[in-house]
Amino acid sequence: FVYLKGFGIRLELQQFYGVKDEEAVFQFGSRGIRNHLGVFVDDIHEIYQLLKQKGMQFVSPPQRIPGGPLENGFAVYLMDPSGNQIELLQRPKG
């Protein structure tokens, strides 16, 4: 993992080592997604409704994160008009 921080932005880059085939990377990655942009938002439910009204395609409605550092936060994946996957994240309240 490489984390680049600056100007209020954190870029996280990941490289999978020791994986013998591409299919294993899909199984190892988060929800089978290898490459995607993740963006933190203040109100994921509001953004979800707004983007859905504008015709954006989502994999599912926002889902509660069950564990880890963002436990009780929310995440949702959507497809941009070019077919790229984007992850929206909301940090837990409190």
PyRosetta script that sets phi, psi and omega in degrees:
from pyrosetta import init, pose_from_sequence

init()
pose = pose_from_sequence("FVYLKGFGIRLELQQFYGVKDEEAVFQFGSRGIRNHLGVFVDDIHEIYQLLKQKGMQFVSPPQRIPGGPLENGFAVYLMDPSGNQIELLQRPKG")
pose.set_psi(1, 143.3)
pose.set_omega(1, 173.0)
pose.set_phi(2, -129.0)
pose.set_psi(2, 130.6)
pose.set_omega(2, 177.6)
pose.set_phi(3, -116.2)
pose.set_psi(3, 125.1)
pose.set_omega(3, 176.9)
pose.set_phi(4, -114.0)
pose.set_psi(4, 123.8)
pose.set_omega(4, -177.5)
pose.set_phi(5, -123.8)
pose.set_psi(5, 144.3)
pose.set_omega(5, 175.1)
pose.set_phi(6, 167.4)
pose.set_psi(6, 147.1)
pose.set_omega(6, 177.2)
pose.set_phi(7, 56.0)
pose.set_psi(7, 34.6)
pose.set_omega(7, 178.7)
pose.set_phi(8, 76.8)
pose.set_psi(8, 13.1)
pose.set_omega(8, -178.4)
pose.set_phi(9, -122.0)
pose.set_psi(9, 141.5)
pose.set_omega(9, 172.8)
pose.set_phi(10, -124.7)
pose.set_psi(10, 122.4)
pose.set_omega(10, 177.2)
pose.set_phi(11, -105.6)
pose.set_psi(11, 127.3)
pose.set_omega(11, -178.8)
pose.set_phi(12, -114.3)
pose.set_psi(12, 123.0)
pose.set_omega(12, 177.9)
pose.set_phi(13, -114.1)
pose.set_psi(13, 136.7)
pose.set_omega(13, -179.4)
pose.set_phi(14, -126.3)
pose.set_psi(14, 143.1)
pose.set_omega(14, 174.3)
pose.set_phi(15, -131.0)
pose.set_psi(15, 128.7)
pose.set_omega(15, 178.6)
pose.set_phi(16, -90.4)
pose.set_psi(16, 121.5)
pose.set_omega(16, 177.6)
pose.set_phi(17, -107.9)
pose.set_psi(17, 148.9)
pose.set_omega(17, 175.7)
pose.set_phi(18, 76.8)
pose.set_psi(18, 13.4)
pose.set_omega(18, 178.2)
pose.set_phi(19, -95.4)
pose.set_psi(19, 125.7)
pose.set_omega(19, -171.5)
pose.set_phi(20, -81.8)
pose.set_psi(20, -28.1)
pose.set_omega(20, 179.9)
pose.set_phi(21, -142.4)
pose.set_psi(21, 160.2)
pose.set_omega(21, -175.4)
pose.set_phi(22, -62.6)
pose.set_psi(22, -35.5)
pose.set_omega(22, -180.0)
pose.set_phi(23, -60.6)
pose.set_psi(23, -37.0)
pose.set_omega(23, 178.8)
pose.set_phi(24, -64.2)
pose.set_psi(24, -33.8)
pose.set_omega(24, 177.4)
pose.set_phi(25, -63.1)
pose.set_psi(25, -42.3)
pose.set_omega(25, 178.7)
pose.set_phi(26, -61.9)
pose.set_psi(26, -40.2)
pose.set_omega(26, -180.0)
pose.set_phi(27, -70.8)
pose.set_psi(27, -32.8)
pose.set_omega(27, -177.7)
pose.set_phi(28, -77.9)
pose.set_psi(28, -33.4)
pose.set_omega(28, -176.5)
pose.set_phi(29, -69.7)
pose.set_psi(29, 163.2)
pose.set_omega(29, 179.1)
pose.set_phi(30, -62.5)
pose.set_psi(30, 115.6)
pose.set_omega(30, 179.0)
pose.set_phi(31, 55.1)
pose.set_psi(31, 26.5)
pose.set_omega(31, 178.4)
pose.set_phi(32, 77.7)
pose.set_psi(32, 9.6)
pose.set_omega(32, -177.3)
pose.set_phi(33, -98.7)
pose.set_psi(33, 122.2)
pose.set_omega(33, 179.5)
pose.set_phi(34, -88.8)
pose.set_psi(34, -48.0)
pose.set_omega(34, -174.6)
pose.set_phi(35, -121.4)
pose.set_psi(35, 123.2)
pose.set_omega(35, 175.4)
pose.set_phi(36, -162.7)
pose.set_psi(36, 160.2)
pose.set_omega(36, 175.5)
pose.set_phi(37, -98.6)
pose.set_psi(37, 131.1)
pose.set_omega(37, 176.8)
pose.set_phi(38, -111.8)
pose.set_psi(38, 134.6)
pose.set_omega(38, -177.2)
pose.set_phi(39, -131.2)
pose.set_psi(39, 128.6)
pose.set_omega(39, 174.2)
pose.set_phi(40, -82.5)
pose.set_psi(40, 135.8)
pose.set_omega(40, 178.1)
pose.set_phi(41, -127.6)
pose.set_psi(41, 158.3)
pose.set_omega(41, -179.2)
pose.set_phi(42, -77.3)
pose.set_psi(42, -38.7)
pose.set_omega(42, -177.4)
pose.set_phi(43, -135.5)
pose.set_psi(43, 92.6)
pose.set_omega(43, -174.3)
pose.set_phi(44, -64.1)
pose.set_psi(44, -34.1)
pose.set_omega(44, -178.7)
pose.set_phi(45, -69.1)
pose.set_psi(45, -38.7)
pose.set_omega(45, 177.3)
pose.set_phi(46, -66.1)
pose.set_psi(46, -46.3)
pose.set_omega(46, 179.4)
pose.set_phi(47, -63.5)
pose.set_psi(47, -40.9)
pose.set_omega(47, 178.3)
pose.set_phi(48, -57.5)
pose.set_psi(48, -49.7)
pose.set_omega(48, -179.2)
pose.set_phi(49, -63.0)
pose.set_psi(49, -44.1)
pose.set_omega(49, -179.2)
pose.set_phi(50, -61.4)
pose.set_psi(50, -48.9)
pose.set_omega(50, -178.4)
pose.set_phi(51, -69.3)
pose.set_psi(51, -35.8)
pose.set_omega(51, 177.7)
pose.set_phi(52, -63.5)
pose.set_psi(52, -41.2)
pose.set_omega(52, 177.4)
pose.set_phi(53, -62.7)
pose.set_psi(53, -28.7)
pose.set_omega(53, -179.9)
pose.set_phi(54, -88.2)
pose.set_psi(54, 4.8)
pose.set_omega(54, 173.8)
pose.set_phi(55, 94.6)
pose.set_psi(55, 8.1)
pose.set_omega(55, 178.3)
pose.set_phi(56, -69.7)
pose.set_psi(56, 144.9)
pose.set_omega(56, -179.3)
pose.set_phi(57, -96.6)
pose.set_psi(57, 125.8)
pose.set_omega(57, 179.3)
pose.set_phi(58, -110.3)
pose.set_psi(58, 150.2)
pose.set_omega(58, 175.1)
pose.set_phi(59, -70.4)
pose.set_psi(59, -37.8)
pose.set_omega(59, 179.5)
pose.set_phi(60, -163.3)
pose.set_psi(60, 172.2)
pose.set_omega(60, 170.1)
pose.set_phi(61, -67.0)
pose.set_psi(61, 166.9)
pose.set_omega(61, 177.4)
pose.set_phi(62, -53.8)
pose.set_psi(62, 137.1)
pose.set_omega(62, -179.2)
pose.set_phi(63, -114.8)
pose.set_psi(63, 139.3)
pose.set_omega(63, 175.9)
pose.set_phi(64, -69.5)
pose.set_psi(64, 136.1)
pose.set_omega(64, 178.4)
pose.set_phi(65, -82.3)
pose.set_psi(65, 119.5)
pose.set_omega(65, -171.1)
pose.set_phi(66, -80.3)
pose.set_psi(66, -15.2)
pose.set_omega(66, -177.6)
pose.set_phi(67, -164.4)
pose.set_psi(67, -179.8)
pose.set_omega(67, 178.5)
pose.set_phi(68, 84.4)
pose.set_psi(68, -169.6)
pose.set_omega(68, -175.1)
pose.set_phi(69, -65.0)
pose.set_psi(69, -20.2)
pose.set_omega(69, 179.0)
pose.set_phi(70, -107.3)
pose.set_psi(70, 22.5)
pose.set_omega(70, -179.4)
pose.set_phi(71, -51.4)
pose.set_psi(71, 133.2)
pose.set_omega(71, -177.6)
pose.set_phi(72, 72.7)
pose.set_psi(72, 7.2)
pose.set_omega(72, 167.6)
pose.set_phi(73, -84.3)
pose.set_psi(73, -167.9)
pose.set_omega(73, -179.8)
pose.set_phi(74, -134.2)
pose.set_psi(74, 153.0)
pose.set_omega(74, 176.3)
pose.set_phi(75, -142.8)
pose.set_psi(75, 150.7)
pose.set_omega(75, 175.3)
pose.set_phi(76, -152.6)
pose.set_psi(76, 146.4)
pose.set_omega(76, 177.2)
pose.set_phi(77, -111.8)
pose.set_psi(77, 141.4)
pose.set_omega(77, 176.2)
pose.set_phi(78, -137.6)
pose.set_psi(78, 166.8)
pose.set_omega(78, 178.2)
pose.set_phi(79, -110.3)
pose.set_psi(79, 130.4)
pose.set_omega(79, 175.6)
pose.set_phi(80, -79.9)
pose.set_psi(80, 173.3)
pose.set_omega(80, -176.7)
pose.set_phi(81, -59.6)
pose.set_psi(81, -21.0)
pose.set_omega(81, 178.8)
pose.set_phi(82, -92.1)
pose.set_psi(82, 1.1)
pose.set_omega(82, 179.0)
pose.set_phi(83, 89.8)
pose.set_psi(83, 7.8)
pose.set_omega(83, 177.0)
pose.set_phi(84, -80.3)
pose.set_psi(84, 142.6)
pose.set_omega(84, 179.7)
pose.set_phi(85, -88.8)
pose.set_psi(85, 135.1)
pose.set_omega(85, 179.5)
pose.set_phi(86, -125.6)
pose.set_psi(86, 135.3)
pose.set_omega(86, 177.2)
pose.set_phi(87, -106.0)
pose.set_psi(87, 126.5)
pose.set_omega(87, 172.5)
pose.set_phi(88, -102.5)
pose.set_psi(88, 135.6)
pose.set_omega(88, -178.1)
pose.set_phi(89, -128.6)
pose.set_psi(89, 143.5)
pose.set_omega(89, 172.5)
pose.set_phi(90, -124.6)
pose.set_psi(90, 125.3)
pose.set_omega(90, 177.9)
pose.set_phi(91, -66.1)
pose.set_psi(91, 153.9)
pose.set_omega(91, 177.6)
pose.set_phi(92, -62.1)
pose.set_psi(92, 146.0)
pose.set_omega(92, 176.9)
pose.set_phi(93, -74.4)
pose.set_psi(93, 147.4)
pose.set_omega(93, 173.7)
pose.set_phi(94, 101.2)
pose.dump_pdb("model.pdb")
